[in-house]
């Protein structure tokens, strides 16, 4: 899964990404999200991740509220980190 292709093929809001082990997270981009570039066109180097189903250490340095890791957003997360999270959890599966 290429995160840029996923975001371009899923209109806003993009469906939550589900991983093989059950981990779920929202990944969003637009002129209103914490992403780079802040537009609806991409390609994006950084994206906004939100409300993961469990604490994920790879994301924690980007947490807006690290005390509540499943109830917060993670701004400007490099796409490489998002891909590493997906791989760590067994890859993405269809909803």
C-alpha positions in Angstrom: 0.0 0.0 0.0 1.3 3.4 -1.0 -0.2 6.0 1.3 -0.3 8.7 -1.3 -2.2 6.4 -3.7 -4.6 5.5 -0.9 -5.3 9.1 -0.1 -5.8 10.1 -3.8 -8.2 7.2 -4.4 -10.3 7.8 -1.3 -12.1 11.2 -1.2 -12.2 13.1 2.1 -12.7 11.8 4.6 -10.6 8.8 3.8 -11.8 5.6 5.4 -9.8 4.5 8.5 -7.0 2.2 7.7 -7.4 -1.3 9.2 -4.4 -3.6 9.7 -4.2 -7.4 9.7 -3.8 -7.5 13.5 -6.8 -5.3 14.2 -5.0 -2.0 14.6 -7.0 0.9 13.1 -6.1 4.6 12.5 -7.4 7.5 10.5 -5.0 9.1 7.9 -6.2 12.4 6.4 -4.9 15.2 4.2 -6.4 18.5 3.0 -5.8 22.2 3.3 -7.4 21.9 6.8 -5.3 19.0 8.1 -1.8 18.8 9.6 -0.1 17.6 6.4 2.6 18.7 4.0 1.7 20.1 1.5 -1.5 21.5 3.0 -3.7 20.8 -0.1 -6.0 18.2 -1.6 -3.6 17.4 -4.5 -0.4 16.0 -2.9 1.9 14.1 -3.1 2.2 14.4 0.6 5.4 13.9 2.6 3.6 14.3 6.0 0.0 13.4 6.9 -2.4 13.7 9.8 -3.0 10.5 11.8 -5.9 10.4 14.2 -7.5 8.3 16.9 -5.5 5.0 16.6 -7.2 2.0 18.2 -4.2 1.5 20.6 -1.1 3.4 21.6 1.5 3.1 18.9 5.1 4.0 19.9 6.1 4.9 16.4 3.6 7.8 16.4 4.0 9.1 19.9 6.4 11.9 19.2 3.8 13.5 16.9 0.9 13.2 19.4 -1.0 16.4 20.2 -2.1 14.9 23.6 0.4 12.1 24.5 -1.6 11.4 27.7 -4.5 10.1 25.7 -2.9 8.3 22.7 -6.1 6.8 21.3 -8.1 10.1 21.6 -5.8 12.5 19.9 -4.4 13.5 16.5 -0.8 13.2 15.3 0.2 16.1 13.2 2.8 16.1 10.3 3.6 12.4 10.6 6.1 11.5 7.8 4.6 9.1 5.3 7.5 6.7 6.0 6.4 6.4 9.6 2.8 5.7 8.6 4.0 3.0 6.3 6.2 1.5 9.1 3.1 1.5 11.4 1.1 -0.4 8.7 3.8 -2.9 8.2 4.4 -3.4 11.9 0.7 -4.3 12.2 0.7 -6.9 9.4 -0.2 -4.7 6.5 -3.5 -3.0 5.5 -6.6 -5.1 4.8 -9.8 -4.2 3.0 -12.6 -2.9 5.1 
